[in-house]
């Protein structure tokens, strides 16, 4: 994690505060997102989430990307930068837009101006299409999807079940 905070709006954990007070002979970074299969917990992708306040889509420099790249390559999973834009006029600062850059495997592929539902579809694709057919716990995954214990809206639930049942 950087010695000095980039944004004063960041809320530090006690660990981050402690780490920032230490010498330059130690360094670490936090990994924002490791997407996993909801059934077998296999890692599907790694991502850095970036608050996109100014639409510059400025991700980390090559040195700060290196740990993500090494981990993604060693695990043979993709690495993305996920930029999110919030509506500052709402009390909860709700996310209104996502933008994604694929970093590993290298590509100039970018997904721009995704709605929250488009982002959800991206995440569903990562779970379902890129991993679902090979999941070692596919039967459990089907049951978990059918039961949907969390009770949250699941628009494409039947598509999941149909795809996994093939």
N, C-alpha and C positions, 0 to 999 in steps of 0.2 A: 504494500500500500504506500502511496506517496508520503513523503516526509511532511509535506504541507498540504492541507486540504485545498482542492480546486474550487470548491463552492462552500460558502459559509452556511448554506441551507442544509448541508449534509449533517445528519445526526450520527455522531460517533458512538460506538459501543465502548465500554470501559477498556476492552482489549485494544481497540484501535487507538484510543488515547494513550494507553500505556506504551504501545509499540512506537508511536510517533515520538515519544520522549527518549527512545533508545539511540545508540550510536549507529554510524553508517556501515558497520560491519555485518549487519543483519538486514534482511529485506524480505518482504513477502507481499503477496497479493491475494485478494479474495476472488473466488470464482463466483460470478453472479448466478449463473444458471447451468445446471446439468439436467437436460431433459432425459427422463427415464421412462421405460415401459411401465404402465400402471399395473401390470400383472407380474412380470419377472424381475423388474427393477434394472434391466440392462440399460446402460447409458446409450442414449440415442444421438445426442449432440451436446456441445458445450457452447455457451453464449456469454457475451459481455453485454449487459444492458446499459444504455447510455441515454440520459435525459437530454432530449433534443430541444433545447430552449431557443435556438437561433436558426434552425434549418441549415446548419453548415455540415451536418453529418460528419463531424470530426471525431473519429474514433481514436483509439490509443495509437501511439507511435510503435514502430517495429519492435523496439526493445520491450515495451510493456505487453505487446501481443505475443511475444515469444513463449511464455509459460502456457498460454492457451493453445498455441500451435503444437508445442511438444506433447502436451497431454492429449490433444485431439488426434495427432498423428499416431501416437503410441496406442491409442484405443481404437483407431481406425473409424473415427466418427467426425462429422462436420463441425466446423467452428463458425459461428455467426456473430456479427455485431447487430444488436437489436436496438434501434433508436425508438424512443417513445416520446410523444408530444401530449401534453396535458392541457386541459381547459383551466387556465388560472383563475377564471371568474367563478368557478364552482368551489364550494367549501371542501369537497373531498379531492379536488384537482383530478377529476376523472380523465382517463386516457382517451384521447379522441383520434389518435393516429399512430401507426407503427411504420417503420421503414427498416428493411433488413439488408445487410451486406453479407454475402458468403465470403469468408476469408480462407477457409480450408475445407475441402480441397480448393486450391486457388481458382477463382472465377471472377469475372466482372459482373456476375449475376447479382442483380439487385431487385428487391421487391419494394416498390415505392407507394406511399399513401394508402396503406392497408387500413381498413376499418378494424375495430376490435373484433368483429366477426370474421373478417378475412384472416386476421392473425390467429384466431382460434382454429380456423380451417387449416392454416399452415401447421400448427401444432398437432392437430388431428392427423394430418398427412404424415408427419414424422412418426407418430405412434403407430398408425395403421398401415400405411402403404410401405414405409421403409423398413418396418420391423415386424408387424403383425403376422404375416404369413410364416415367419421363421421363429416366432415366439415359442419358447419351451413351455409356457404356461397358457397357451392359447385358449384352452377350455375354461380356465379360471378367468381369463380376460373377457370372454363372452359372457360368463355369468355376472361378472362385475359390471359390465356395461348394461346388461339387461336389468339388473337390480337398481343401479344408479342410486345408491343409498344416500348420497349427499343431497339428492332432491333438486339440484339445480337444473335448469332448462338444458335439454340435450337434444338439439334440433335434428342432428344427423345420427341419432342412436340406431335406428333400424339399418342404415347404411353400414354402420360398423359391424353389426351382427351378421348381416348378409355377406359382407366381404370376408369376415373371419370364418364363416361357416362353410365356405367353398373348399 
